[in-house]
Amino acid sequence: MKNFEGYIRKFARDNNVEYEWQMLKFGYKRAAISCESWSEYDFIYNTLMRRKEIHVELWHCSAGGVFEGRVYVMTKEDYDGWKTAEKEEQRRLNNWWQRFHNADEETQRLMACGAID
């Protein structure tokens, strides 16, 4: 999507909602749109889900009649890149921990201080 930031800015202005940019790992970011009711939450989700080039995630909490929700939005392309980078990092960390636990005490000490990978 070419002008994603402009699209989100216009969407928020047209629908009178607040949003903020949330920085993610690996240089990605997403818009976090705050919702104060179930109807607003559903409306934003259903409206944004119609766009095939946008990825939408939801979070909400409600208790005692109080509702708080967020709709997280980013381009599909950025979402795919972010998830790929996350999976690669997780694979690398799992590999490191396996080698660490199988290593002798001196190698563990060197790995812990970063002298060796």
C-alpha positions as CSV (number, residue, x, y, z in Angstrom):
1,M,0.0,0.0,0.0
2,K,1.5,3.3,-1.1
3,N,0.6,5.9,1.5
4,F,-0.4,3.8,4.5
5,E,0.3,6.6,7.0
6,G,-1.9,8.9,5.0
7,Y,-4.7,6.3,4.8
8,I,-4.6,5.8,8.6
9,R,-4.6,9.5,9.2
10,K,-7.6,10.0,6.9
11,F,-9.4,7.0,8.3
12,A,-9.0,8.3,11.9
13,R,-10.1,11.8,10.9
14,D,-13.2,10.6,9.0
15,N,-14.3,8.2,11.8
16,N,-13.3,10.5,14.7
17,V,-11.0,7.9,16.4
18,E,-7.6,8.3,18.0
19,Y,-4.5,6.4,17.0
20,E,-0.8,6.3,17.7
21,W,2.1,4.7,15.9
22,Q,3.7,1.9,17.8
23,M,7.3,0.9,17.0
24,L,8.0,-2.8,16.6
25,K,11.2,-4.7,16.5
26,F,13.3,-4.8,13.3
27,G,12.2,-1.3,12.2
28,Y,8.5,-2.0,11.6
29,K,5.6,0.0,13.0
30,R,1.9,-0.3,13.2
31,A,-1.1,2.0,14.0
32,A,-2.8,1.3,17.3
33,I,-6.4,2.6,17.2
34,S,-8.0,3.1,20.6
35,C,-11.7,2.0,21.0
36,E,-14.0,2.9,23.8
37,S,-17.0,0.7,23.0
38,W,-17.8,-2.7,21.4
39,S,-19.6,-1.0,18.6
40,E,-16.6,1.2,17.7
41,Y,-14.3,-1.8,18.0
42,D,-16.4,-3.9,15.7
43,F,-16.9,-1.0,13.2
44,I,-13.2,-0.3,12.9
45,Y,-12.3,-4.0,12.6
46,N,-14.9,-4.7,10.0
47,T,-14.1,-1.6,8.0
48,L,-10.4,-2.2,7.9
49,M,-10.7,-5.9,7.2
50,R,-12.2,-5.2,3.8
51,R,-8.9,-3.9,2.6
52,K,-6.8,-6.9,1.4
53,E,-3.5,-5.1,1.7
54,I,-4.0,-4.4,5.4
55,H,-3.3,-6.8,8.3
56,V,-5.5,-6.2,11.5
57,E,-5.0,-7.6,15.0
58,L,-7.3,-7.1,17.9
59,W,-7.0,-6.6,21.7
60,H,-9.6,-5.9,24.2
61,C,-10.4,-6.0,27.9
62,S,-13.7,-5.5,29.6
63,A,-14.8,-5.9,33.2
64,G,-17.5,-4.3,35.4
65,G,-19.1,-2.5,32.4
66,V,-15.9,-0.8,31.4
67,F,-14.5,-1.6,27.9
68,E,-11.0,-0.8,26.5
69,G,-10.0,-2.1,23.1
70,R,-7.3,-1.6,20.5
71,V,-7.2,-2.4,16.8
72,Y,-3.6,-2.8,15.5
73,V,-3.1,-2.1,11.8
74,M,-0.2,-2.5,9.5
75,T,0.3,-3.4,5.8
76,K,0.3,-7.1,4.9
77,E,3.7,-6.6,3.4
78,D,5.2,-5.2,6.6
79,Y,3.4,-7.8,8.7
80,D,4.8,-10.7,6.7
81,G,8.3,-9.1,6.9
82,W,8.0,-8.6,10.6
83,K,6.8,-12.2,11.3
84,T,9.6,-13.6,9.1
85,A,12.2,-11.6,11.1
86,E,10.6,-12.7,14.4
87,K,10.6,-16.4,13.4
88,E,14.3,-16.1,12.3
89,E,15.2,-14.4,15.6
90,Q,13.4,-17.1,17.6
91,R,15.1,-19.9,15.7
92,R,18.5,-18.2,16.3
93,L,17.8,-17.8,20.1
94,N,16.5,-21.4,20.5
95,N,19.7,-22.6,18.7
96,W,21.8,-20.5,21.1
97,W,20.1,-21.8,24.2
98,Q,20.4,-25.4,23.1
99,R,24.1,-24.9,22.5
100,F,24.5,-23.1,25.8
101,H,22.8,-25.8,27.9
102,N,24.9,-28.5,26.2
103,A,28.2,-26.7,26.6
104,D,30.7,-27.1,29.4
105,E,31.0,-24.6,32.2
106,E,33.8,-22.5,30.6
107,T,32.0,-22.3,27.2
108,Q,28.8,-21.3,29.0
109,R,30.7,-18.5,30.7
110,L,32.2,-17.3,27.4
111,M,28.8,-17.5,25.7
112,A,27.1,-15.6,28.6
113,C,29.5,-12.7,28.3
114,G,29.2,-12.6,24.5
115,A,32.8,-13.6,23.8
116,I,31.6,-16.4,21.6
117,D,28.2,-17.0,19.9
